[in-house]
Every structure is written in structure tokens, then in C-alpha cells.
Amino acid sequence: MTNPVVSDLLARSNRLGADPRNTNYAGGNTSAAGTDTDPVTGQPVELLWVKGSGGDLGTLTEPGLAVLRLDRLRSLVDVYPGVDREDEMVAAFDHCAFGRGRAAPSIDTAMHGLVRAAHVDHLHPDSGIALATAADGEALTAECFGDRVVWVPWRRPGFQLGLDIAEIAEKNPQAIGAVLGGHGITAWADTSEQCEANSLEIIRTAERFLAERGRPQPFGAPLPGYEALPEAERRVRAAALFPVVRGLASTDKPQVGHLTDSDVVLDFLASAEHPRLAALGTSCPDHFLRTKVRPLVVDLPASAPVEDVVARLEELHEAYRADYAAYYERHAGPDSPAMRGADPAIVLVPGVGMFSFGANKQTARVAGEFYVNAINVMRGAESVSTYAPIDESEKFRIEYWALEEAKLARMPKPKPLATRVALVTGAASGIGKAIAQRLAAEGACVVVADLDLAKATEAAAEIGSADVAVGVAADVSDAAAVAAAFRSAVLAFGGVDLVVNNAGLSISKPLLETTEADWDLQHDVMAKGSFLVSREAARIMIEQGMGGDVVYISSKNAVFAGPSNIAYSSTKADQAHQVRLLAAELGEHQIRVNGINPDGVVRGSGIFAGGWGAKRAAVYGVPEEELGQFYAQRTLLKREVLPEHVADAVFALTGGELTRTTGLHVPVDSGVAAAFLR
């Protein structure tokens, strides 16, 4: 049975975390002190429940809480070695733990345990950080709150900050909380209900103060030529730029991208002061740990030709990397972790929006959300004062903190296809659906492309959220439709790295019964369709400069001459030779092209369910329901082939073990000797 103190804490945390005005994703922490029974002594024991490291308030559950004995936590004050060695106190939290299997305590745990109040909230609201980063933030805090909220000068999160806040809270019994310089807010109370009320009072009071006291146009006058492009034009331009930007942002290690073209971003980039403010960088530690100290900002108007923007991006990226390396060298010491990479996490393009990057889609999206928070903070600070974030040296101390490095080291090893964006055609059912599911399970972001948009969307939803899979419409026989499908993929994830030509159909007829329409339809979908898809994929992959994979789902019929199958088998032979031709042409771009030749995939196959199975069964004189077993019995292994077996082969070709293989055809047919490649 959950302790009522914990139930109240979780409910409060979820309410606070559900509103982005209160705190950012995974930002801030909440706590509650209370009593529970020690299972060893059977006696009451005072405990502190606090949100664990890396958790999110809006979705916090009991396993996400760290639980510590309050007496032991507060006793750490007696052995605290001083601010120069405060990082050692994080390891000491382990000796205060109550029970096993709990979340790891965060660096802010001391703040929650040392303040003499049963309930504490530490949050990162835009309004609070705006005051915290204003040049005269201390005076503004007093003007805004009187003595109900006190000012705490900037100090890096840790044990000493907990001591500072505890001392201020004790000396100001009338206070309900504090504004932490350069960082955020903290509120406290004796009950969970009052603590939440105090947090909201601080946040809403700051919002009203900024709205009433703030001056118009805090970002300066509109900048001619930098205004937002119309939405349709903006999206086309974003799709044209995104692969290039992603390739640049992936110079050190591959990244997934996210586009934000909200009014907040576009208005910021259309204002005169945006270059100055962007150069100052973000302030709240949660912000710059995800956005880096500052973004890359394109200094061209929205109307500049795309090719000019691309050329300028390349110049700016080179300068950004040099500046970041210089930043690292200025502040790194003998014990500093190695530089993690010099590419930008945020790229701002006037008129278009913000491209944000991360090791997966969620990380990229959240980085963008954090920079939106930063823009809101800048707006608030500039409306009442001057935006003055913490010093660059302090940012470095946090970005390359040994504790942050240890946190990164604890992260699970990436899956084999992490950071890769895969587009699979004909993926709403059958073999294509199995391939899409397998690629997603191995870490890829997947674009489920299908003629039927509703089914594609449904299949994507079965895989996961939009951070993992999206569905798009794709008539592969139509060049414009193919281009539109790839634009959707690029806008969703930043580019494309892995494409599977799977869309297909079959009409089984003898030569004399095969019509021109039968021939044209199958060649349009599979031969022409694969060509169109591969051409668009290659264009994007070349722009990215990150290499890639193209896989053709051909057939054993590409090499096996069977009866009553002239149109289907001919187009499969066409696909098979496209593999060889494109492998030869695209190798210089590190794009590998391989094929898979399945046979007898009856169960779960969209082609067989659409009438092909009945026709093939009639050709071979067996009941349709026994066709799979019939195909299996004519193979060397005598085993039926299923869609997931084809998916296995796709992963084998693209999962990183066959990095020097291109132009290969892999049979997935349980062994059909007549289809052996020669």
C-alpha cells in the first residue's frame, strides 16, 4: 500500500509537471518528508521521498523516487568537507538510502533534505528564470515579491546550494520560497497542498509582473527580410535544408533532428536583437546541457536562395566548431572529461525555424523545447531589464562536470540502429510491416510509407509514438508523391538513412492472358517505383553526407523461371539489376545497396491475401490454405518463410555487421536450388 505522503507527492508533481509554464520536461524536482515503518526494527522512521535523477515531474511514478533516511541525510552536514569537495556528497547519498531498487538521488537532493520544511518544490518556470537571469534580478525579485520570496545568488547545483537555501529559509520565516540566480525557483511548506500553492504563487506572480511591468518589443524592432515565410513555403524550404543541417550537426556523431517553426521561434528570429541574445547563450543548467552554450544562427534573410543558405551554413558550421573547441580549451583542466563534440545542438534559420538535434527523436525534440524555454526567458528578462545569463566558465563547469560525465556513462548502450531514419514502402501490412517493426525495435526512427495513409498511420501507431514512427502516404509510381513522402520523412526526423523498397503487387497470368495494363501496373509499382524511391533517397543521403542503405525486397522469381508469371518475374528481375547498378554508382557516397530474394511468404503477406495466393495455388494444383506448406516442401530446409524472416535479413544487412557489403542478394526462401545465384 502506497504511503499517503507519497501519493500526495506524486499527485502534486504530476500536476506541476503537466503545465509547461511551471517547469520544462525532466526539469526540477519535488520532495516530501514523512514517516514510514522500518521493516528491520518495526519502528517509525523519518524519510525523504524526492524525484530521482533524470525523471520527469509530469509522468513521475513511485519507482522514480529516491528514498532516503532523513536523519542520515541531515547528518551529512557534520562531515561536509567544503565547497571544493562538494561533489563527494553525491556518493554519500547512497549511504542514506532506505531500501533497494530505488531511483538514484539527483544532485539537488541536499536542497530538499536540508530545508526545514516537509515539502519542497524546485522548478524551472520561464517566468522565474527570467527574473533569475535579469541583470538586476535581486532588485526585481524584491520589487515583485516583497519579502515573501528571497534571492539566492548563483551557485552551481550541489550540497552547498542546499546549505545556502536552508540558511536563507531559516533566516526568513516569512518567505515561501526563493529565486535562484541564473537558475530557477524553490518553494517550501509544511503541507503538500500549501507547497504547491506557494510554487504556483511564485510562478504566476512573476508572470503578472513581467506582463504588467515589461516593455513592448523586448527583442527589438522587426528586422526587414527576416519575417516568417508562409507555412507552405516554409515547410518546403525546411525540407530542402534539413538534410544538409543534419549532416553538419552529425560531423562528430550521427544525430536525429526535430523542426520547430512555432511563432515563438519565428518571432524571435524576425527581431533585431536576436543575434546578440542568441550569442549570450542559455542560462538554466537544464537548458544548456541540452542546447549547448549557444546555437548556430544563420545570418541571412528568409528570402535568400537555398543554395546561398547552404553555403553559409557550411561556413558558419566550421566557425562554430572552432569557437566551441576554443571554449573547451579556455576552461578545461587536467581532470576535465574529453570534449564530447563540437557540433551545434540548435540551428536557427530566419523565416524557417529551429532545427534541434539529439541521439534520438525525443532528445532532439526536448532540446528544441528547452530552447523555446530559453527564448521565453530572454523575452522576460529583456522586457524588464537586460538578459544576463551565468558566466561561460560556470556553464563549462556544469557541462563538463564529472557528475554529468558519470551520468552519461550510466546510460544504456545505444541499439544497433539508433540515430538512423528508415523509410519502408508498402509498410502497412505483410513483409513491409514486419520490416518496419523490426527496424524500430533495433532503435531506428521509422517512416511507414503506404498507398493507404490511414493504414500507414495505424501501423505507425502500433510501433510507438511520433518520436519513433510516423505514417505517410506514398504512391511509389508517382514521382511527386514519392517526393512528398520523403519531405514528410525529412520534416519528421531530419533526413533518411535507410530505405527499403518493399511496395509491390502481383498478377499471376499466363503470357497470352497478360494484358498491357497488367504489365504496366506491376512495372510502375515495382520497377519504376523502386527507381523513383531510390533516386529520392539517394539525393537526400548525398546531401546529408552520412552514407546510407538501400534495400530492395526482390524475389527468388528474379532468377527463377516459373510458369504463368511473366510480368511479375520480369519486374523482379528489373529490381534485382537495379541493386547491382546502384551499388556500383552510389558506393562513392558510402551508400550501400543490397537486395533480398524471398519466396513463399504466404502467411501475413498482403500480396497473397489479395488474390495472388489463390492464383498460385491453382497453378500448382493445391488448396490455397496449404500453399505455404507446399512452398516449404519444395525447399531444401522444408520450412515455411514468414514476414519476420525477411525482416531479419533486412536487419542483418543494415545493422552494422556487414559494413563492407554492397551489391549482394540474400535468398530468404528456405533453399530453392533453382534460384541459387550464379
Secondary structure as GFF3:
##gff-version 3
##sequence-region A 1 678
A	DSSP	alpha_helix	4	18	.	.	.	ID=ss1
A	DSSP	beta_strand	29	37	.	.	.	ID=ss2
A	DSSP	beta_strand	44	51	.	.	.	ID=ss3
A	DSSP	three_ten_helix	57	59	.	.	.	ID=ss4
A	DSSP	three_ten_helix	62	64	.	.	.	ID=ss5
A	DSSP	beta_strand	65	69	.	.	.	ID=ss6
A	DSSP	alpha_helix	70	75	.	.	.	ID=ss7
A	DSSP	three_ten_helix	76	79	.	.	.	ID=ss8
A	DSSP	three_ten_helix	83	85	.	.	.	ID=ss9
A	DSSP	alpha_helix	88	93	.	.	.	ID=ss10
A	DSSP	three_ten_helix	94	96	.	.	.	ID=ss11
A	DSSP	alpha_helix	109	114	.	.	.	ID=ss12
A	DSSP	beta_strand	119	123	.	.	.	ID=ss13
A	DSSP	alpha_helix	126	132	.	.	.	ID=ss14
A	DSSP	alpha_helix	137	145	.	.	.	ID=ss15
A	DSSP	beta_strand	149	152	.	.	.	ID=ss16
A	DSSP	alpha_helix	159	171	.	.	.	ID=ss17
A	DSSP	beta_strand	177	180	.	.	.	ID=ss18
A	DSSP	beta_strand	184	189	.	.	.	ID=ss19
A	DSSP	alpha_helix	192	213	.	.	.	ID=ss20
A	DSSP	alpha_helix	231	249	.	.	.	ID=ss21
A	DSSP	beta_strand	256	260	.	.	.	ID=ss22
A	DSSP	alpha_helix	263	269	.	.	.	ID=ss23
A	DSSP	alpha_helix	274	280	.	.	.	ID=ss24
A	DSSP	alpha_helix	285	291	.	.	.	ID=ss25
A	DSSP	beta_strand	296	297	.	.	.	ID=ss26
A	DSSP	alpha_helix	306	331	.	.	.	ID=ss27
A	DSSP	beta_strand	346	349	.	.	.	ID=ss28
A	DSSP	beta_strand	353	358	.	.	.	ID=ss29
A	DSSP	alpha_helix	361	384	.	.	.	ID=ss30
A	DSSP	alpha_helix	392	399	.	.	.	ID=ss31
A	DSSP	alpha_helix	402	409	.	.	.	ID=ss32
A	DSSP	beta_strand	421	425	.	.	.	ID=ss33
A	DSSP	alpha_helix	430	441	.	.	.	ID=ss34
A	DSSP	beta_strand	445	450	.	.	.	ID=ss35
A	DSSP	alpha_helix	453	463	.	.	.	ID=ss36
A	DSSP	beta_strand	469	473	.	.	.	ID=ss37
A	DSSP	alpha_helix	479	493	.	.	.	ID=ss38
A	DSSP	beta_strand	498	501	.	.	.	ID=ss39
A	DSSP	three_ten_helix	511	513	.	.	.	ID=ss40
A	DSSP	alpha_helix	516	522	.	.	.	ID=ss41
A	DSSP	pi_helix	523	528	.	.	.	ID=ss42
A	DSSP	alpha_helix	529	544	.	.	.	ID=ss43
A	DSSP	beta_strand	548	553	.	.	.	ID=ss44
A	DSSP	three_ten_helix	556	558	.	.	.	ID=ss45
A	DSSP	alpha_helix	566	586	.	.	.	ID=ss46
A	DSSP	three_ten_helix	587	589	.	.	.	ID=ss47
A	DSSP	beta_strand	591	598	.	.	.	ID=ss48
A	DSSP	alpha_helix	606	607	.	.	.	ID=ss49
A	DSSP	pi_helix	608	612	.	.	.	ID=ss50
A	DSSP	alpha_helix	613	620	.	.	.	ID=ss51
A	DSSP	three_ten_helix	624	626	.	.	.	ID=ss52
A	DSSP	alpha_helix	627	633	.	.	.	ID=ss53
A	DSSP	alpha_helix	643	654	.	.	.	ID=ss54
A	DSSP	beta_strand	665	668	.	.	.	ID=ss55
A	DSSP	three_ten_helix	673	675	.	.	.	ID=ss56
###
